Amino acid sequence: MVDVLENQRTATRFRVLVEIADRQPAVSQGEIADAIGVTSQAVSEYIRELVDEGYVQMDGRSRYRITKEGVDWLLTQAGDVRRYADRVTDDVLGGVNEEAAIATADIAEGESVTLSMQDGLLHAAPGEAGPATGVATTAASAGAEVGVTGFEGIIDMEPGRVTVVQVPPVRAGGSGAVDTEALTAACAGATLVLAAGTEAVVALRRIDAAPAVTVAAGAVAAAAARRGVDVVVVATADQVGRVTDPLRDAGTAYEVSAVD
């Protein structure tokens, strides 16, 4: 589980730091204590620790500012909480409503099914092997969609990998300067190939690869990776930031390589 949710002390440190960031520079320890439900003495001790660790800067009596290191720590913890909440929402609470899944074999209405994520799509198999199960609300033959409700458990799924492959802009040779063998190898293991920028689209055409998406590639890659899909985004050098920013905002791990 996420440390800030599992560890009470870390959770309190997180809340104190959030309150300091919200109230700076004039910070009332009493107001923070009232806001998070601890004593003023406890708040004072937490602030002293945060100052010692470089997360908070003291500018004078009752005047504090969160440092860059403090902001980075908060963002990391908040990102972990957001990803955990997304997982709960999508994989646990999502089962409150009926969802469609692809039947891996013939399924009868009312039959218990085991749920898995394959290539970013929900699949249902007859039986209760787990760890995530549901109940079919419709009958379906293998390969058809089946309605599923009554989700229990959490779908066992590793996040997908995202690789951003940078190609030169037209002024630096564009697609003509791309090592096509390297690009082919980079795309070979991906379930989903996306493109950002005209040079990237043309480079993919040179290796007979059609990108699934040519707009909002970063956001699409982040959403796909959350569902366990391995993604390659081929991006013109000028477009790389527009791809990596949404990935970073979503807390998606990625790596950047070049093929020129």
C-alpha positions as CSV (number, residue, x, y, z in Angstrom):
1,M,0.0,0.0,0.0
2,V,1.1,3.6,-0.4
3,D,3.3,4.7,2.5
4,V,1.4,7.9,3.2
5,L,-1.8,5.8,3.6
6,E,-0.2,2.9,5.5
7,N,2.0,4.8,7.9
8,Q,0.3,7.2,10.3
9,R,3.4,9.2,11.0
10,T,4.1,9.7,7.3
11,A,0.4,10.7,6.7
12,T,0.6,13.3,9.5
13,R,3.9,14.7,8.1
14,F,2.2,14.9,4.7
15,R,-0.8,16.8,6.1
16,V,1.4,19.2,8.1
17,L,3.5,20.0,5.1
18,V,0.3,20.6,3.0
19,E,-1.0,23.0,5.6
20,I,2.3,24.9,5.7
21,A,2.3,25.2,1.9
22,D,-1.2,26.5,2.0
23,R,-0.7,29.0,4.8
24,Q,2.9,30.2,4.2
25,P,4.6,32.4,5.2
26,A,2.6,33.2,8.3
27,V,2.0,29.8,9.8
28,S,-0.1,29.2,13.0
29,Q,0.8,25.9,14.6
30,G,-2.5,26.0,16.5
31,E,-4.5,26.4,13.3
32,I,-2.6,23.4,11.7
33,A,-3.3,21.4,14.9
34,D,-7.0,22.1,14.7
35,A,-7.1,21.3,11.0
36,I,-5.5,17.9,11.2
37,G,-6.6,16.9,14.7
38,V,-3.3,16.7,16.6
39,T,-1.8,18.8,19.4
40,S,0.1,22.0,18.9
41,Q,3.1,20.4,20.5
42,A,3.0,17.5,18.0
43,V,2.8,20.0,15.1
44,S,5.8,21.8,16.5
45,E,7.8,18.6,16.6
46,Y,6.8,17.7,13.0
47,I,7.8,21.2,11.8
48,R,11.1,20.9,13.5
49,E,11.7,17.6,11.8
50,L,10.7,19.0,8.4
51,V,13.0,21.9,8.9
52,D,15.9,19.6,9.8
53,E,15.3,17.5,6.7
54,G,15.2,20.5,4.4
55,Y,11.6,20.3,3.5
56,V,10.7,23.5,5.2
57,Q,12.6,26.8,5.6
58,M,12.2,28.9,8.7
59,D,12.2,32.6,8.0
60,G,11.5,33.8,11.6
61,R,9.1,33.3,14.4
62,S,6.0,31.5,13.0
63,R,7.2,32.2,9.5
64,Y,7.9,29.1,7.3
65,R,8.1,28.3,3.7
66,I,8.1,24.9,1.9
67,T,11.3,24.3,0.0
68,K,11.8,22.8,-3.4
69,E,12.7,19.5,-1.7
70,G,9.4,19.7,0.3
71,V,7.4,20.3,-2.9
72,D,9.1,17.4,-4.6
73,W,8.3,15.1,-1.7
74,L,4.7,16.3,-1.6
75,L,4.2,15.7,-5.3
76,T,5.7,12.2,-5.0
77,Q,3.4,11.3,-2.2
78,A,0.4,12.9,-3.8
79,G,1.1,11.0,-7.1
80,D,1.3,7.7,-5.2
81,V,-2.1,8.4,-3.5
82,R,-3.6,9.4,-6.9
83,R,-2.4,6.2,-8.6
84,Y,-3.7,4.1,-5.6
85,A,-7.1,5.9,-5.8
86,D,-7.3,5.4,-9.6
87,R,-6.6,1.7,-9.1
88,V,-9.3,1.4,-6.4
89,T,-11.7,3.3,-8.6
90,D,-11.0,1.4,-11.8
91,D,-10.3,-2.1,-10.5
92,V,-12.4,-2.3,-7.3
93,L,-15.2,0.2,-7.2
94,G,-15.7,0.0,-11.0
95,G,-17.4,-3.3,-10.4
96,V,-20.4,-1.6,-8.8
97,N,-21.7,-1.0,-12.3
98,E,-21.9,-3.4,-15.2
99,E,-18.9,-3.5,-17.5
100,A,-18.2,-5.3,-20.7
101,A,-15.5,-7.9,-21.0
102,I,-14.3,-10.2,-23.8
103,A,-15.2,-13.8,-23.1
104,T,-12.2,-16.2,-23.4
105,A,-14.6,-19.2,-23.6
106,D,-18.4,-19.7,-23.7
107,I,-20.0,-18.1,-20.6
108,A,-23.6,-18.6,-19.4
109,E,-25.6,-15.8,-17.9
110,G,-25.3,-15.8,-14.1
111,E,-22.0,-17.7,-14.2
112,S,-19.1,-16.7,-12.0
113,V,-16.1,-15.5,-14.0
114,T,-12.4,-14.6,-13.4
115,L,-11.3,-11.2,-14.7
116,S,-8.0,-10.2,-16.2
117,M,-6.6,-7.4,-18.2
118,Q,-5.1,-8.3,-21.6
119,D,-3.8,-5.7,-24.1
120,G,-5.7,-3.0,-22.2
121,L,-9.1,-4.8,-22.4
122,L,-11.0,-6.6,-19.7
123,H,-11.3,-10.3,-20.3
124,A,-13.6,-12.8,-18.5
125,A,-13.0,-16.5,-18.1
126,P,-15.4,-19.1,-16.7
127,G,-14.8,-20.0,-13.0
128,E,-13.6,-18.3,-9.9
129,A,-9.8,-18.7,-10.1
130,G,-9.3,-15.1,-9.0
131,P,-7.8,-12.9,-7.8
132,A,-10.6,-10.7,-9.4
133,T,-14.0,-12.2,-10.0
134,G,-17.4,-11.2,-11.1
135,V,-20.8,-12.5,-12.3
136,A,-21.9,-12.6,-16.0
137,T,-25.0,-10.6,-16.6
138,T,-25.3,-11.9,-20.2
139,A,-24.4,-15.1,-22.1
140,A,-21.6,-15.0,-24.5
141,S,-19.6,-17.2,-26.8
142,A,-15.8,-17.2,-26.9
143,G,-14.5,-13.9,-28.4
144,A,-17.8,-12.0,-27.9
145,E,-18.5,-9.3,-25.3
146,V,-20.1,-10.3,-22.0
147,G,-21.7,-8.1,-19.3
148,V,-20.1,-8.4,-15.9
149,T,-21.0,-7.1,-12.5
150,G,-20.4,-7.8,-8.9
151,F,-16.6,-7.3,-9.1
152,E,-14.6,-8.7,-6.1
153,G,-10.9,-8.4,-5.5
154,I,-8.3,-6.5,-7.5
155,I,-7.2,-7.3,-11.0
156,D,-3.6,-8.6,-11.0
157,M,-2.0,-6.2,-13.5
158,E,1.5,-4.6,-13.9
159,P,1.6,-1.1,-15.4
160,G,2.7,-1.1,-19.0
161,R,6.1,0.3,-20.2
162,V,6.2,3.6,-22.1
163,T,9.2,4.3,-24.4
164,V,9.4,7.7,-26.1
165,V,11.4,7.4,-29.3
166,Q,12.8,10.8,-30.5
167,V,13.2,11.5,-34.2
168,P,14.9,14.6,-35.7
169,P,12.8,17.7,-36.8
170,V,12.7,18.4,-40.5
171,R,15.4,21.1,-40.2
172,A,17.8,18.4,-38.9
173,G,16.9,15.8,-41.6
174,G,13.5,14.7,-40.3
175,S,12.5,11.1,-41.1
176,G,15.3,10.8,-43.7
177,A,17.8,10.9,-40.8
178,V,16.1,8.1,-38.9
179,D,17.8,4.8,-38.5
180,T,14.9,2.6,-39.8
181,E,16.4,-0.6,-38.4
182,A,16.6,1.0,-34.9
183,L,13.1,2.4,-35.2
184,T,11.7,-1.0,-36.2
185,A,13.4,-2.7,-33.3
186,A,12.1,0.0,-30.9
187,C,8.5,-0.6,-32.0
188,A,8.7,-4.4,-32.2
189,G,7.7,-5.2,-28.7
190,A,5.0,-2.6,-28.2
191,T,1.3,-3.4,-28.1
192,L,0.5,0.2,-29.0
193,V,2.5,2.6,-31.3
194,L,1.6,6.3,-31.2
195,A,3.0,9.3,-33.0
196,A,3.5,12.9,-32.1
197,G,4.6,15.2,-35.0
198,T,4.6,15.0,-38.7
199,E,8.2,13.7,-38.9
200,A,7.3,10.9,-36.5
201,V,4.3,9.9,-38.6
202,V,6.4,9.8,-41.8
203,A,9.2,7.9,-40.0
204,L,6.7,5.2,-39.0
205,R,5.4,5.0,-42.6
206,R,9.0,4.4,-43.8
207,I,8.9,1.1,-41.7
208,D,5.3,0.3,-42.7
209,A,4.0,1.0,-39.2
210,A,0.7,2.9,-38.8
211,P,0.4,4.8,-35.5
212,A,-2.8,4.2,-33.7
213,V,-3.0,7.8,-32.5
214,T,-1.4,11.0,-33.9
215,V,-2.9,13.5,-31.4
216,A,-2.7,13.7,-27.6
217,A,-0.2,10.9,-27.6
218,G,1.1,11.5,-24.1
219,A,-2.3,11.3,-22.5
220,V,-3.2,8.2,-24.5
221,A,0.1,6.5,-23.6
222,A,-0.5,7.3,-19.9
223,A,-4.0,5.8,-20.0
224,A,-2.9,2.7,-21.8
225,A,0.1,2.1,-19.5
226,R,-2.3,2.2,-16.5
227,R,-4.2,-0.7,-18.1
228,G,-1.0,-2.7,-18.5
229,V,-0.3,-1.9,-22.2
230,D,3.3,-1.5,-23.4
231,V,3.5,1.7,-25.5
232,V,6.0,3.3,-27.9
233,V,5.5,6.9,-28.7
234,V,7.5,8.1,-31.7
235,A,7.9,11.8,-31.3
236,T,9.5,14.6,-33.2
237,A,12.2,16.2,-31.0
238,D,10.1,19.4,-30.8
239,Q,7.1,17.4,-29.6
240,V,8.8,15.3,-26.9
241,G,7.9,17.7,-24.1
242,R,4.3,17.6,-25.0
243,V,4.4,13.8,-24.7
244,T,6.4,13.5,-21.5
245,D,4.5,16.2,-19.6
246,P,1.2,14.2,-19.5
247,L,3.2,11.1,-18.6
248,R,4.9,12.9,-15.7
249,D,1.6,14.4,-14.5
250,A,0.0,11.0,-14.5
251,G,2.9,9.5,-12.6
252,T,3.7,7.1,-15.5
253,A,7.2,5.7,-15.8
254,Y,8.9,6.2,-19.1
255,E,12.2,6.3,-20.9
256,V,13.4,8.4,-23.9
257,S,15.6,7.2,-26.7
258,A,16.7,8.4,-30.1
259,V,16.9,6.7,-33.5
260,D,18.9,9.2,-35.5
